[in-house]
Amino acid sequence: MGQNGGGFNRFWRRVWNNPTLEWGCEISPQGVSLARWNGTGAGIAAAAWRPLPKGAVEVSPLRENLLQPEQVRQALAGCLESLGRPNGRQSAGRPVDTALVIPDQAARVFFVTFDEFPSQPAQAIPLLRWKLKKSVPFDIEASTISYLAQHQGGEWQILAVVSPEVIVRQYESLAEELGLKPRFVTLSTIGSLGLVPSSENGVAASGSEPAADSFLVAKYSPPWLTTTILYEGSVRLFRTVAIAANGSGELPPDSLGEILEAIHPSAAYFQDNFGRPLELAYLCGLGEVTQAIADSLSKELHLPARALLQDSAPPAPGWGQQDAERHLSALIGILRERRRG
């Protein structure tokens, strides 16, 4: 998301065209993740994660999110030290260009349509502010607006991400204090969409047309479960609900029904509005209940499901599959998209 708008529609291009963007950082209520990408773009060279105490980060677009900023700062500093950059800016020279990932609930996501839509952000952002003014529960004039515009079926379909600028700046400022320079900011689930294989997310190869396929991505980042639908290469739904985890951040076994109840409306929405069933579901961050959810989706909705992170080799040195999926999925997703570029 770019300050005062215009960044999201150039999101992946900015990732591809920035040769120095070799770090990624995610701040969530559970902890802080940091990854250093290989200069060749071939994979993650090293990654670190530090937990946060409960209440250090409480996510909302209506108030400050970092309620215990010193705890978050210490966690990020610990990650930096473990990756060979101790004491942040003070001992490491120039700031490093970084992709910054923040929680889904720090913003509001909207889908709007226009018969005509400006090609330049300078004209598009004011139009979106006017359109969304009565839909957001905060001051849209003091907010960042990022968007993706696609022309389909004779109309412009707009995915808009809106967050108060003060919220985005709180995350950015903390990273900057420790020598990181956020070049762009995105939401956790949006970053994770880069893990959907390119043949299935509408990323065309060799100039071919986007694949007309339909996929659901369900990502759990305690305490939020976000369901996203991709269709014909674009996001058509973005829905977040709260589902409580246990003290260790794991979903308890009896949460299966609650998770399915959260996913079913998204599948029904797609069926009702597009006249066809979803073809595949990707699951992320659901831990021990992943297989049970996949089995239930296959049985109840005839919807095949698989893990979003499917690497056979460790996604990062020293990291197991489940921990990487839980703490690094957005950062790996951004890296995958960069590699495709």
N, C-alpha and C positions, 0 to 999 in steps of 0.2 A: 504494500500500500504506500502510495506516495503522499507526502505532505500536501494538504489542500487539493488532493485528487490527482488523477491522471496517471497513476503508477501501475495499477493492476492490468490495464490493457497492454502494457509493454513489459509485463512481469517476466516472462521467460526470456524475452529478448535481452533484458538487462542482465539476467543471469549468464546467458551465453556470451555477451559482448564484454563482460568485465573479466579480464584475464587474471586480475589479482583477487577475485572473490573465491577464496580457498578455505574459508571458515564458515561454520554454521552454528547458531546458538538458539536453543529453545528454552523459554521460561514458562513453567506450568505450576499449578498448585502443589504437585508432587515433588518437583525438583527442577534442577537446572541441567541441561544437556549441552555439551560442546563437542564439535567434531572438526577435525582438520582434514580437509580433502587432499588427496594426492594431486600434485601439480599437473599430472597428465589427465586428470579427470577419470582415472580408472577405478577409483574406489576411495573408501575412507582410510586415511593413513593412521589415525588414532582418534579415540573418542573417550569422553569422560562424563560421568553423571554424579551429581551430589543431591541428596534428598533435602527437602525443606520441612521445617516443623509445621504442623497444622496451623492454619491461619496466617501464615507468612504471606501467601498470595490468595486473595479471594477475588474471583473474576466477576466483573460486571462492567457494562458500559455506562453505568450511572454514577460511579464513584471511583476513587483511586483504587488500584488493584494491589499494589505492593504495600501491604499494611505493615510489614516488618522489613523495610528495605535493607537494613544492615544484614539480616539473615540471608537475604537473596544475594547481596554483594559478596558475602563470605563464601557462599556456595559457588558462585561464578569464579571467584578468585581461586578456590580450590581446584576447579576444573582447569583453569588456565595454568596453574602451577603443575598439575599432573601432565599437561601437554607441553611443558617446557617453556612456558611464558609466565614466570612468577612475578607477582607484584604489579601486574597490569602494565600501564603506561610507564610507570616510574623506571622500570629496568628493561623495557623491551623495545624502546625506540618508537618508531612511527606507529600510528593506529593501523590495525589490520581490517581490510574490507570484509564485512560479515553479512550473511543472511540471518535475519532475526525472525524467529517464529514465536507468536504469542497465542494464547488460548482462543478457541473459537468464540467463547462467550464475551470476549472483550470487544466484539463488534456485532453489528446486525447486518444480515445478508438479505438482499431484496432482489426480486425478479420483476422487471417492468418492461413494457413494450411501447414503441413509438412508431408512427408511420414514417417520420423522418427524424434523423439524429445527426448532430454535428460531427464532423470528422476530427475537429480539434478539441482537446481537453478544455481550453479556455472558454469555449462555448458550451461544451457538454456538461461540465461540472455545475454551472449555475442552473441549467435545465434540470439536472438531477436533484439539486437542492430544492428547487421549487416542487418537483414531483413528489419528493419523499418527506417534505417538511412536516406533514401531519401524521406521518407513519412512524417516526422515531421518537422515543421517550426522552430525548435530550436535545440540546441546542444544535441544530444541523449547521448553523452558520459558523460554529466553532468546532467543526468536525472535519476529519479527512474523509474523502470519498474516492474510492478506487473502483474501476469498472472494467468489464469486458463486454464489448459490443459485437454482435453478430447479426448479419442480415439474412433472414431465412423466412420463406413463405410470404414474401412481400412486406415484411415488417422488420423493425429493428428489435432484437431481443437483448436486454441489458441485464447483466449480473452486476449488482452494485454492492460494495462492502463499505459500511459506514461505521466510523468509530470517533468518539470525541478526541480531538487532537491532544488534550491533556493526558488521556490514557495512553495513547501511543508514545507520547514523549516520555512518560514515566519509564516505560520499558527501554526506550532508546537511550535515555540519559544514564541509566544505571550501566548499560553496556559500555557507553562512551567513557564513563569514569574509570573503567578498567582497560582502556586501550583498544576497544573494539569500535569499528565504524560501520554501523548498519547502513548498507547500501539499499536495502529494501526490507519491508516488513510484510509478513503474510500470516495467515491463520494456520493453525496446526493441521487441520484436515485438508485444506487447500494444498499445503506443501506435500502431504502424504499422497495426493492424487498422482504424483509423479511415479509412484510405484505400480500403477496400473500399466500393464504391458502396452507398448506403443500401438500395437495392432488392435487394441481394445479400448483405447481412450481417444480415438479420433485423431491422433497424431499421424498425419499422412507421410508415407515414405515415397521418395523419388517423384514428388509432385502429384501423387495420386489423390483421389478424393477421400475425405474422412470416412471412416467406416460407420455405417448406420447401425450401430449396436447399442444395447442398453445394459447398463451395469449399476448395481447398487454398492456403495462402499459404506460400511458401518465401522466407525472408529471410536474406541472408548479411551478417553483421557479423563481419569477420575476428577470430579464426579459426573462428567458429561459424556453422553453418547450422541455422536453426530452421524446422521445418515445423509448420504449424498447420492444423487442419481446423475449418471452421465448418459447422455443420449445424443447420437450424431455428433460426437466430439465436443459437446458443451454441457455445462452443469445445468440441470433442470430443477433440482430441489436441494435444499440445504436446511436440515432440521435438527435441532439440538434439544435433548431432554436430559434431565438430571436422574442419575441412577447411582445410589450410594454404594461405595465400596467398603470393605472392612478396613481395619486399622493399618494393614500393610499395603493398601491400594489394590488388593485383589477383589474380584467379584465373587461373592459367596455363591455356592452351588444353587441356592434357592432363588437366585436372581434370574434364572433362565426365562421364566414366564414374563418377567418385567421387561427383559431385553427384547423378546419376541413381540410383545405388545408395542414397543417403541418402533420396531422395524416394520410391522405389518401395515400401518397407515401410509408409509412411504411407498410400499409396493402397490397398495390399493390406489393411491393417488396416480401413479404412473399408468396402471391398467385403465383407470377411468378416463384419464386425460389424453392418452396416446393410443388407446385401443389395442394394446398388445402387452404381453407379460414381459417382465424383466428376464434377461437371459442368464445372468450370472451375478453372484454377490461376492464381494471381497470383505473379509473380516480382519480387523486390526486392533490390537491392544486388549483383547478379551480374555487372554490368559487361559486358565484351565477349562473354561466353559466354551471355548472356541468350537471344539468338535461337536459338542451337544447342540450348539446353535446351528452349525452347518447341517447336522442331521435333521433338525426340526424344520429348517427352511426347505430342505429337499423334500421332506415328507409332507409338510402342510401347504407349501406354496409351489412345489415342483420347481424350486429355484436352486440350482447347484451353487455351492459356496465353497470358498477356499481362503486360505490365509493371504493377506495382501503382501506380506513379505515372505517370499518363497525361496530365498537363497539356500542353496545346498551347502555352500561354504560360509564361514562366519562373516556377517555383514561388516564387522569391524574387528581388528585384532583384539583377542581376549574377550569378545562378547558372544554370549549365547543368543540363539534365535529369539527366544521369548523376551529377554531384556532389551534386545535391539528393537524389536517390534514395539515395545512399550515406550521406550525413551528416545529412539533415533529415527522413527519412521518418517517424520516430516523432513529431517535433514538428509536422509538417504533418498527420499523422493525428489528433493530439489537437486541433488547430485545426479540422479538418473536423468532428469529433464535436461540438465546441463550437458550431459554426455550425448544425449540425442541431438543437441544443437550443433 
